[in-house]
Amino acid sequence: MSPSNEDEKPSSIAFKERRFKLSRACDRCRRRRIKCDEGHPCQACLTANSACTFEEPGKRTHPHKSKRTATLEDRMHHLETMIQSIPPGIFAAAGAMAGDNSAPPFSLDAAASPLASFASSTHTYPSGVPPPSLHVFPLLNPSTHFTTAHARSGAQSPNSAYQTIFGHHPGAAGSPGDDLAEHTSRISLSPSYLYFDDEGYTRWQGETSGLPLLDLIVENHIPTAKSETADTNYPDLSLPNADKNTKATNTNWFPNRTPRRTDINPGNLWRLITSCIVPDLMDSLVQCYLSTSYYLVPFLHVPTFLADYGNPQKWGEPGFAAFIVSVCCLASRHTEDPRVRADPNDGISAGTQWFELFGRLRTLPIADRPTLYTIQADLVAAVYAVGLGRLSKAAALLSEAVTYSIDAGLQRSSDTYDLFDPIEDETRKRTFWSVYLWDKLLAAHFGRPPMIRLRDCDIAEPSVVDDEHITRESLGTQPPGTESRMSAFVCLLRIIIVLESVVDVPPSLHVGDASPFLLRASSVLSRGQRLKDLREEEALLDEIHVSIPAHWSHSSDTLASADVIRVTQAERLHCAEQFVRMLIYRHRFSDFVAERVYSGSEDEEQSELEKEATTAAHGCALHIVSAYLHIAAKGLMTYYGVHVIHQLTQAGRTLIAILLNCKSESLQPLIPSAQDALRSCVGLLRRFSGRYVCGQRSGDLMEEFCRRK
């Protein structure tokens, strides 16, 4: 090799080194854009007697590096956001994940508790009455089925519970990144009722497409093979019986229609939930729900639910898991256990940490499948959100329950299709009417338009038979001499149906309105069939009142009974009837007042019809307040729900309106009793303020209004 070539090689290497050298000028020289000798300190900083620092990053020689760094920063920010959205209970559950789910015994001083006012200190009634099925079918969670797999998995990150739902186990063979990518791709392509259009974009079939009901029909007519690993101790009662499956001779009714589902590991889903709600607490909350709130909306077939609760395979359904979490949220309002509260000193925080977990469960694959448990989970969570004061969230959950009910065809009679066995058929009826009931209560309490009406349905009322007499093979009859618990629910439904007619009265449009078309359209749409004074609705209430069985009637014998369910249900029916009557009478005297105001004769003497309606509304409001005072004195308020707060609020508003309009001398005797009832109403709402945000708000608003007036 010639000397010239040897001289050229070091120079080319030096050129390449200088070409990719990263500038490390000091911060001051870089800001002033002057040459820096890169000394420590540099000469320029020494001359200026300034600090020479190298804290700022050097200049990037490759422009494309900034784009790559920005992408990595975006991914890191996304991962940090996901980690921050995980409920705090998961990170605090290291002990629970290790297998020790026991909790030390607790003691609560009733006198110091803000919840002590919910029950009398001297009452002798039980805090809950379990349904008879609980004495036959034990309440057993599936923890024993998941213990082995749990212990074998060893210690894991608190974050791994949510990650392993889709089948990835820490320490399994294969690359975790590859498994995650595989599961992510499957999740993104397999949710129910999504499809790719001609351009390759993901689209939704729509809630009115009929495909959810179509899938249900297909699944009910395809024989299901019994899993070899299924536990024989927990039969799957949610499936139709084998005899019905054998009737299907042609299983290919709908060719090219194969519903795709994303399977979820039941054990991982169980561990996710128990990382927030320990199993023994979950059992106590479920039993509390079945012993109290269940009687308000008895949509469950309790034996079937208890079998599903202990069936480990059932926990692979996000709808069932979400239902259990929503039940725990609602039951947390009816227990004194401090473990249910996010803040042990704040009764209002009961169940709030689990409500976030419920929201995460609703984002899992196939969580949008319109199963009965999915609908029931949305309904129970909506009731809980009402008590939490989150009315928009409650309305959104209830509207989702209505949508899923329509998707599953719950509003239609299935008697002629022979699709469902007696248990599932009754559960469908009960679930739909429970959703219908709360849709009307939300409309009456908050003025929201109803989402579903009686004219849209042709489903029958639930059968007046208790769960113990309903089997897969037949719908039994209630034994003579016993009153079914469902008869009280059916009576309540009839009262709520009348409530739909009351809250659905078209508004009065006056001559001064801008659009003549709206006047004509309102007249045509109302069809002139409903009178303004709601006499027909009042007659229906009279008919319902006569048809209420003596066991549930509001009489002295019933109120003196030692049967807690009989007393509470009788008071509930009585208050619901008085509530609807109060709205009818309030509508009447409000129309009279509005007519006097619009005609400019506000100072005229009140008519006899207006006085009669005012007196009747006053009597209904007094009945509601006195009934709940009686319940509170017996310490039975824990058997009631958030609807009591809104009934008391409406009664208080009615009393305030009556006090403002008692201008006639003949109405003056109503004032003292109305004032006393209003004070009692505010006092009862204050009692609820220890558990419900809405009770505190309603009491504050009513008290402030009375103070100003």
Secondary structure as UniProt FT lines:
FT   HELIX           3..19
FT   HELIX           27..32
FT   HELIX           43..47
FT   TURN            48..49
FT   HELIX           64..85
FT   HELIX           88..91
FT   HELIX           94..97
FT   TURN            98..99
FT   TURN            110..112
FT   TURN            114..115
FT   HELIX           116..118
FT   HELIX           133..136
FT   HELIX           143..153
FT   TURN            158..159
FT   HELIX           160..163
FT   HELIX           164..166
FT   TURN            170..171
FT   HELIX           176..189
FT   TURN            192..193
FT   STRAND          194..196
FT   TURN            198..199
FT   STRAND          202..204
FT   TURN            207..208
FT   HELIX           211..220
FT   TURN            228..229
FT   TURN            232..233
FT   TURN            237..238
FT   HELIX           242..246
FT   TURN            255..256
FT   HELIX           266..274
FT   TURN            275..276
FT   HELIX           279..291
FT   HELIX           293..295
FT   HELIX           302..310
FT   HELIX           312..316
FT   HELIX           318..331
FT   HELIX           332..334
FT   HELIX           338..340
FT   TURN            344..345
FT   HELIX           347..349
FT   HELIX           352..361
FT   TURN            362..363
FT   TURN            365..368
FT   HELIX           372..387
FT   TURN            388..389
FT   HELIX           391..407
FT   TURN            408..411
FT   TURN            415..418
FT   HELIX           422..446
FT   HELIX           454..456
FT   HELIX           467..469
FT   TURN            480..481
FT   HELIX           485..503
FT   TURN            511..512
FT   HELIX           516..526
FT   TURN            527..528
FT   TURN            532..533
FT   HELIX           535..547
FT   TURN            550..552
FT   HELIX           556..559
FT   HELIX           564..598
FT   TURN            599..600
FT   TURN            602..603
FT   HELIX           608..633
FT   TURN            634..635
FT   HELIX           637..639
FT   HELIX           643..660
FT   HELIX           665..667
FT   TURN            668..669
FT   HELIX           670..688
FT   TURN            689..691
FT   HELIX           693..708
//
